């Protein structure tokens, strides 16, 4: 039976099972319906902060957030636009009624998002149960409409925080990026929307050089020079902000959106939640493939050298051979 593959480094240096936060974007379901599904599976209580934001507190896994993913709505940033056409809210009751109506109308246009708390990686099957319940209730994914540029995000706790480990994780990711993108079958809406952009070639060549052995300060500075944005498929800014907050928060990046934490922010291209043969299993097992390559020093060195010296198709062939050598675990 298909199963979630566990990383070889399952524990943190403190001995705790590593944790992962899961974020799912979708359309087609109103927020109260989504929140109710969380409580049906994991218990807890729903607290409505507004028609656009609900908290599900005290579940078996901690606190979930269920929200419309648009600050325009959540922060009432639409009000100046309404005022320009002569529409104003005369009372708190009018504002609340308008927000409820707006939330219902936006459910099929603006991404709805469930943000799960960090759970042990051994509990990923529970997160996938939630994914399946949402699918059965009518959640719509990336391919349901051209405008649905929805994604999935894993916030994977790092096994270590030293520069050599983080460098090798970045090396492994950039070497596997094309393979992962192909397996994810990136939807057109994700390709044309300015959400996730691949690492630039200059940065890839820099980190793959055999002599690239930066300390943590140098690793972060190089990353910021080449990637002054959160919009990378493996966004390192939360992790780097956790390690060196002053360095990151004084850089020309989207600091107001960065949440410092010791995690890899792995941003997946699609959320195919409405497709019965899709689950969290494939993207998670793809992530474990990155971890396995990062830990294989000899093969990582071989592939890095080939990337710098040989045509792309040769490197792709080498990566495919290596994936085949891993056996059938990747597709379980």
C-alpha positions as CSV (number, residue, x, y, z in Angstrom):
1,X,0.0,0.0,0.0
2,X,1.2,3.6,-0.6
3,X,2.7,5.1,2.5
4,X,4.4,8.2,3.6
5,X,8.2,7.7,3.6
6,X,10.0,8.9,6.7
7,X,13.2,10.9,6.3
8,X,16.4,9.1,7.3
9,X,17.0,11.9,9.9
10,X,13.7,11.5,11.7
11,X,14.7,13.4,14.8
12,X,16.1,16.8,15.8
13,X,19.4,17.0,17.6
14,X,17.4,17.2,20.8
15,X,15.8,13.8,20.1
16,X,12.3,15.0,19.1
17,X,10.5,13.7,16.1
18,X,10.8,16.4,13.4
19,X,7.6,18.3,12.7
20,X,5.9,19.6,9.5
21,X,3.2,22.2,9.0
22,X,0.9,21.7,6.1
23,X,-1.0,24.4,4.2
24,X,-3.7,23.6,1.7
25,X,-5.3,26.1,-0.7
26,X,-8.6,25.4,-2.4
27,X,-12.0,26.9,-3.5
28,X,-15.5,25.7,-3.4
29,X,-16.1,25.4,0.3
30,X,-17.2,28.1,2.8
31,X,-14.9,28.6,5.8
32,X,-17.3,27.3,8.4
33,X,-17.7,24.0,6.5
34,X,-13.9,23.6,6.4
35,X,-13.5,24.4,10.1
36,X,-16.2,21.9,11.0
37,X,-14.3,19.2,9.1
38,X,-11.3,19.9,11.2
39,X,-13.3,19.5,14.4
40,X,-14.9,16.3,13.2
41,X,-11.6,14.7,12.7
42,X,-9.5,16.2,15.5
43,X,-11.9,17.8,17.9
44,X,-11.4,21.4,19.1
45,X,-13.6,24.4,19.0
46,X,-14.2,27.1,16.3
47,X,-13.6,30.7,17.0
48,X,-14.7,33.2,14.3
49,X,-12.3,36.2,14.2
50,X,-14.3,37.5,11.1
51,X,-16.2,36.0,8.2
52,X,-12.7,35.8,6.5
53,X,-10.8,34.1,9.4
54,X,-11.6,31.3,11.7
55,X,-9.4,29.6,14.3
56,X,-9.9,26.0,15.4
57,X,-8.5,25.8,18.8
58,X,-7.4,22.9,21.0
59,X,-7.6,20.1,18.5
60,X,-5.7,16.8,18.9
61,X,-2.9,18.4,16.9
62,X,-3.0,22.0,18.1
63,X,-4.5,25.1,16.6
64,X,-5.6,25.3,13.0
65,X,-6.3,28.5,11.0
66,X,-9.0,28.5,8.3
67,X,-9.1,31.7,6.2
68,X,-9.6,33.4,2.9
69,X,-6.1,34.1,1.6
70,X,-6.5,37.7,0.7
71,X,-5.5,40.7,2.8
72,X,-7.8,42.8,0.7
73,X,-10.7,41.1,2.4
74,X,-9.2,40.3,5.8
75,X,-8.0,43.8,6.5
76,X,-10.9,45.6,4.9
77,X,-8.6,47.0,2.3
78,X,-11.5,47.1,-0.2
79,X,-13.2,50.0,1.7
80,X,-11.5,52.9,-0.1
81,X,-12.6,51.4,-3.4
82,X,-16.2,51.2,-2.3
83,X,-16.0,54.7,-1.0
84,X,-14.9,55.9,-4.4
85,X,-18.2,54.7,-5.9
86,X,-20.3,56.1,-3.0
87,X,-20.7,52.9,-0.9
88,X,-20.1,53.3,2.8
89,X,-20.9,51.2,5.9
90,X,-23.1,53.1,8.2
91,X,-22.8,50.8,11.2
92,X,-20.9,47.8,12.5
93,X,-23.9,45.6,11.7
94,X,-23.8,46.8,8.1
95,X,-20.1,46.0,7.9
96,X,-20.6,42.5,9.4
97,X,-23.4,41.7,7.0
98,X,-21.4,42.9,4.0
99,X,-18.4,40.8,5.1
100,X,-20.5,37.7,5.4
101,X,-21.9,38.2,1.9
102,X,-18.4,39.0,0.5
103,X,-17.0,35.8,2.1
104,X,-19.6,33.7,0.4
105,X,-19.1,35.3,-3.0
106,X,-15.3,35.0,-2.6
107,X,-15.4,31.3,-1.8
108,X,-15.2,30.3,-5.5
109,X,-12.6,33.0,-6.5
110,X,-10.3,33.8,-3.6
111,X,-8.2,30.8,-2.3
112,X,-9.5,29.4,1.0
113,X,-6.7,28.0,3.1
114,X,-6.3,25.6,5.9
115,X,-3.1,26.1,7.9
116,X,-2.3,23.2,10.1
117,X,-0.1,23.5,13.2
118,X,3.3,21.7,13.0
119,X,2.6,18.0,13.5
120,X,5.1,15.1,13.8
121,X,6.1,13.9,10.4
122,X,4.8,10.5,11.6
123,X,1.3,12.1,11.7
124,X,1.1,13.0,8.0
125,X,-1.6,10.4,7.4
126,X,-3.9,12.5,9.6
127,X,-3.3,15.5,7.4
128,X,-4.1,13.5,4.4
129,X,-7.3,12.2,6.0
130,X,-8.3,15.9,6.3
131,X,-7.4,16.4,2.6
132,X,-9.7,13.6,1.6
133,X,-12.6,14.8,3.7
134,X,-12.3,18.2,2.0
135,X,-12.2,16.6,-1.4
136,X,-15.4,14.6,-0.7
137,X,-17.1,17.7,0.5
138,X,-16.5,19.5,-2.8
139,X,-13.2,21.3,-2.5
140,X,-11.9,22.5,-5.9
141,X,-8.2,22.3,-6.8
142,X,-5.8,24.0,-9.2
143,X,-7.2,22.4,-12.4
144,X,-10.8,23.2,-11.7
145,X,-10.5,26.6,-13.3
146,X,-7.9,28.6,-15.2
147,X,-7.8,31.3,-12.4
148,X,-7.2,28.7,-9.6
149,X,-3.5,29.3,-8.9
150,X,-3.6,27.1,-5.8
151,X,-0.7,25.4,-4.1
152,X,0.3,23.3,-1.1
153,X,3.0,24.2,1.3
154,X,5.1,22.0,3.6
155,X,7.0,23.7,6.4
156,X,9.5,21.0,7.3
157,X,11.5,21.2,10.4
158,X,15.2,21.1,9.7
159,X,17.2,18.1,11.0
160,X,20.2,20.4,11.6
161,X,21.0,24.1,11.4
162,X,24.6,24.1,10.4
163,X,25.7,25.7,7.1
164,X,27.0,22.5,5.4
165,X,23.7,20.7,5.9
166,X,21.6,23.7,4.7
167,X,23.9,24.1,1.7
168,X,23.6,20.5,0.7
169,X,19.8,20.6,1.0
170,X,19.8,23.6,-1.4
171,X,22.1,21.7,-3.7
172,X,19.9,18.6,-3.7
173,X,16.8,20.7,-4.4
174,X,18.1,22.6,-7.3
175,X,19.4,19.4,-8.9
176,X,16.0,17.8,-8.5
177,X,13.9,20.8,-9.3
178,X,13.1,19.9,-12.9
179,X,12.2,16.3,-11.9
180,X,10.0,17.5,-9.1
181,X,8.3,20.1,-11.4
182,X,7.6,17.4,-14.0
183,X,6.1,15.1,-11.4
184,X,4.0,17.9,-10.0
185,X,2.7,18.7,-13.6
186,X,2.7,22.5,-12.9
187,X,-0.6,24.0,-14.0
188,X,-0.7,26.9,-16.4
189,X,-2.2,29.2,-13.8
190,X,0.9,28.6,-11.6
191,X,3.3,29.2,-14.5
192,X,1.8,32.6,-15.4
193,X,1.1,33.8,-11.9
194,X,3.9,35.5,-10.0
195,X,3.9,33.1,-7.1
196,X,6.8,30.8,-7.4
197,X,9.9,31.4,-9.5
198,X,12.8,28.9,-9.9
199,X,16.2,29.7,-8.5
200,X,18.3,31.8,-10.9
201,X,21.1,30.1,-12.9
202,X,23.8,32.2,-11.3
203,X,22.9,31.2,-7.8
204,X,22.6,27.5,-8.8
205,X,26.1,27.6,-10.3
206,X,27.5,29.3,-7.2
207,X,26.2,26.8,-4.7
208,X,27.1,23.8,-6.8
209,X,30.8,24.8,-7.1
210,X,33.0,22.2,-5.4
211,X,34.8,24.8,-3.4
212,X,31.6,26.5,-2.1
213,X,31.9,26.1,1.7
214,X,30.4,29.2,3.3
215,X,29.8,29.8,7.0
216,X,26.2,30.5,8.0
217,X,26.6,34.2,7.6
218,X,28.0,33.8,4.1
219,X,25.4,31.3,3.1
220,X,22.6,33.6,4.0
221,X,24.2,36.7,2.4
222,X,24.7,34.8,-0.9
223,X,21.1,33.6,-0.8
224,X,19.8,37.2,-0.2
225,X,21.9,38.6,-3.0
226,X,20.5,36.1,-5.5
227,X,17.0,35.6,-4.0
228,X,15.6,38.8,-2.5
229,X,12.1,37.3,-2.5
230,X,9.9,34.7,-0.8
231,X,8.8,33.5,-4.2
232,X,11.1,30.5,-4.5
233,X,10.0,26.8,-4.5
234,X,12.2,26.2,-1.5
235,X,11.9,29.5,0.4
236,X,14.8,29.6,2.9
237,X,13.9,33.1,4.3
238,X,11.9,31.8,7.4
239,X,14.8,29.5,8.4
240,X,17.4,32.1,7.7
241,X,15.4,34.7,9.7
242,X,15.3,32.2,12.6
243,X,19.1,31.9,12.5
244,X,20.1,35.5,11.7
245,X,17.1,37.8,12.1
246,X,18.9,41.1,11.8
247,X,20.6,40.0,8.5
248,X,17.3,38.9,6.9
249,X,15.0,41.6,8.3
250,X,17.3,44.4,7.1
251,X,17.4,43.0,3.6
252,X,15.2,44.2,0.7
253,X,12.8,41.3,1.1
254,X,9.1,40.9,2.1
255,X,9.9,41.1,5.8
256,X,6.3,41.7,6.8
257,X,5.4,38.3,5.5
258,X,8.3,36.3,6.9
259,X,7.7,34.2,9.9
260,X,11.1,33.1,11.5
261,X,11.1,29.4,12.2
262,X,13.6,26.5,11.8
263,X,11.8,25.1,8.8
264,X,12.2,24.6,5.1
265,X,9.3,26.4,3.4
266,X,8.7,24.0,0.5
267,X,6.1,25.5,-1.8
268,X,4.5,23.0,-4.1
269,X,3.2,24.1,-7.6
270,X,-0.3,22.6,-7.5
271,X,-3.1,21.6,-5.1
272,X,-5.1,18.9,-6.9
273,X,-7.3,18.3,-3.9
274,X,-10.4,17.5,-6.1
275,X,-8.7,14.7,-7.9
276,X,-9.3,11.3,-6.3
277,X,-5.9,9.9,-7.3
278,X,-4.0,12.8,-5.8
279,X,-2.9,13.0,-2.2
280,X,-0.2,14.5,0.0
281,X,1.8,11.3,-0.3
282,X,3.6,12.0,-3.6
283,X,4.7,15.6,-2.9
284,X,5.9,14.5,0.6
285,X,7.8,11.5,-0.8
286,X,9.3,13.8,-3.4
287,X,10.6,16.0,-0.5
288,X,12.2,12.9,1.1
289,X,13.9,12.3,-2.2
290,X,15.6,15.7,-1.7
291,X,16.7,14.8,1.8
292,X,18.1,11.5,0.5
293,X,20.2,13.1,-2.2
294,X,21.4,15.8,0.2
295,X,22.7,13.1,2.5
296,X,24.4,11.1,-0.2
297,X,27.7,13.1,-0.4
298,X,29.3,11.2,-3.2
299,X,26.3,11.3,-5.5
300,X,25.6,14.9,-4.7
301,X,29.2,15.8,-5.6
302,X,28.9,13.8,-8.8
303,X,25.6,15.4,-9.9
304,X,26.8,18.9,-9.0
305,X,29.9,18.5,-11.1
306,X,27.9,17.1,-14.0
307,X,25.5,20.0,-13.8
308,X,28.3,22.5,-14.2
309,X,30.2,20.6,-16.9
310,X,27.6,18.8,-19.0
311,X,24.4,19.5,-21.0
312,X,21.2,19.6,-19.0
313,X,19.8,16.4,-20.6
314,X,22.9,14.5,-19.4
315,X,22.2,15.7,-15.8
316,X,18.5,14.8,-16.2
317,X,19.5,11.3,-17.2
318,X,21.8,10.9,-14.2
319,X,19.1,12.1,-11.9
320,X,16.6,9.6,-13.4
321,X,19.1,6.8,-13.0
322,X,19.6,7.7,-9.4
323,X,15.9,7.9,-8.7
324,X,15.4,4.4,-10.3
325,X,18.2,3.1,-8.1
326,X,16.2,4.1,-5.0
327,X,13.7,1.5,-5.9
328,X,9.9,1.6,-5.7
329,X,9.8,3.4,-2.4
330,X,9.3,6.7,-4.1
331,X,5.9,5.7,-5.6
332,X,4.5,3.7,-2.7
